[in-house]
Amino acid sequence: LEEVEVNGFQGCGQEIDLLKLISQCAPMLKKTTMMLSEETSASNDECAKI
């Protein structure tokens, strides 16, 4: 796995846990792209954690 794209990202706990798992299990990961859902802003507290 070298590249991950997440569409509709909201930053909830389960999504953050999934991203952590992917990053730990994919040492060759080069690129992660997250497209926020329309209801989520980049200033959202959960998104700020990322």
N, C-alpha and C positions, 0 to 999 in steps of 0.2 A: 504494500500500500504506500503510494507516494503522494497522493492528492485526495483531499476530502472537500466536498461542497455540501453545505447545509442550507436548504431553502426554508424560509418561514421560521427562522430562529427567534425565539421569544426570551431566552435567557432563564427559563425556569430551572429548578434544581436538577431535574432528570436530564435535561439537555446539557447542562454543565458537566454532570457526572459522565455522560456519554463522551463528551469531548476530552475529558481527562483520561478516560479509559483508552480511547483511540490514540491519544498522544503517548501513553505509556506502552501500548502494545504494538505500535508502528514506528520502530526506530528509524526507518527510511523516509518517514513523512517529510515532504518538502514544502507542501502548500496546503493551507486550510482557508477556505472561503466561506463566510457566513453571510447569508442574505437575510436581513431582518424581516419579520412579518410586518404587515402594514400597521398593526396595532402597537408595535414596539418602537421606541425611539432609542437612538444611540446613547442617550443620557440616562436610560433606565439603569437603576442600581445593579441589577443582575448582569446586564451587558457590560457595565463598567468593571465588574470583577474580571471579565475575560481580558 
